[in-house]
Amino acid sequence: MIQAVVDTNVWVAGFLTSSGPPARIVDLVLTGVLVAIVSPAILREYEDVLLRREFGVPADEVRVALAYLKIPGAHVVHVDPVDLPGVCADSDDDHFLGAALAGGASVLITGNTKHFPAGSWHGISITTPAAFLRTLSVEGA
């Protein structure tokens, strides 16, 4: 099983379209194929952003996904993130990388790779949804 931190922007894009790489990432997490690594701050951010009216994401769908993510188990790893001030270009993203480090993630999936260290950091691959899915296709072939 691949353990991953999924940036909020991937969840938003995944909920806004039913197809495409972000939607596939959301499906992989919600079916337990990808083990999500989350922290309290990540869960709060998911909820705060996904329930914004301007996105128009159905609240019931968000609540179902959040309920799934809030219960630790084989499908979700809950961590207290490592404090990494100033590692990311956007300091608001430091907690995602801190959770990835604390949870032993192999990958951080984001639509904003420019906010994170390039390519990989401390063994954590930092990649887009499309690039991650291509990697899965190669490994599964």
N, C-alpha and C positions, 0 to 999 in steps of 0.2 A: 504494500500500500504506500502511496506517495502522500507525504505530509506537506501541506501547503498553507501559506497565508495568502488570502485573497483580498486585494485592495477593494475598498468601497466602490470605486468607479467601475470595477468589473461587475459587481452585484447590480449596480444601477443599470448599466448597459444590458446585462443579462435579463433583467426584469422588463426592460423597455422593448426588447425584441425577442421573438420566440425562436429565432435562428441566429446563427453566427457564433463566433468563438466565445464571447462572454456568456451567451445563453448556454452553450455547451459546458463551460466551466461551472456555472451554477448547477446544472443538471448533475455533473460529476460529483459535486459536493453533496447535493441533496439526496443522491443515491448511495453515498458512502464509498464511491470509487476513489475519490480524493478525500483524504482525512484533513479536515479544516483545523487549523490552529488559530485560536481566538483568545483574546484577553478581555477583561471587563471594558476597557476603553474602546476596543474594536467593536464589541457588541453594541455599545452605546452609539458609536459613530454609525454603524449599519442602520440602527433603528432611527436615529435622528435624520439621517440623509434619505433613507428609503421612504420614510413617511412624509417627506416634504410634498406639499400639494402640487408644486410646479412640475414634479416628475410624473404625477398621475399613476403611480404604481398602486395597484389595488391593495388596500391595507390588510385585507384578510390573507393575501398571498405573503405579504411581508411578515405578518404575525406567525404564520405556519413555518416559514423558513427560520425565523428567529427562535421559535420554540424548539425546533430541531437543533439549532446551534447552541442553545443555552443548556442542553443536557449533555454533560461530558460522558464519553464512552469511547468505543472503538472507532466511532465515526467523527468525533470532535475531541480535540485536546485543548483543555483550558490551561492557560499559563499566566503568570505575572511577568510582564515583559522586562527585559534587561533595559536599564536606562541608558540611552544612547544619544545624548544631546548633541545636535549639530552634525550628525552623520549624513542625513539626507539634505538635498537642496531646499526642500520645503520641510521645515522642522515639524510640521504637523504630521508628517509621515514617519518620523523616527520610531513611533510606537509600533508600527507594522514590522519594521525591521527588528526591533527589540523583541517582539513576540516570536518572530521567525527564529531568532537566535535562541531564545529561551526554550522553544518547543522542539528544536532540532529539525526544523523544516528543511526540506531539500530545495524548495522553490518558493518564491514570492511572485505572485501573478498580479500584474498591474497594467493598466492602460496608460500610465504615466511613468514610463521607465526613466525619463529624464530627471525625476525627483529623487531617484535612488542611485547608489553607486553603480557604475557601468558594469554590465555583464553578470558579475557575481560578487559576493562579499562574504568572507568567512565560510566559504563552501555552500552558500545559499545562492542558487541561480535566480537572477532577477530578470523576468521575461514577460512578454505580452501574452494574452490569451491565445492568439493565433500561433505564435512561436511555440508555446507550451504544447498545444495540440499537435503541431507538426512533430515535436519530439516524441510524443506518445505514439504517433503513427509509425515512426521509425522503429521505436523500441518494440512495438507490438507486431511488426512485420516479420 
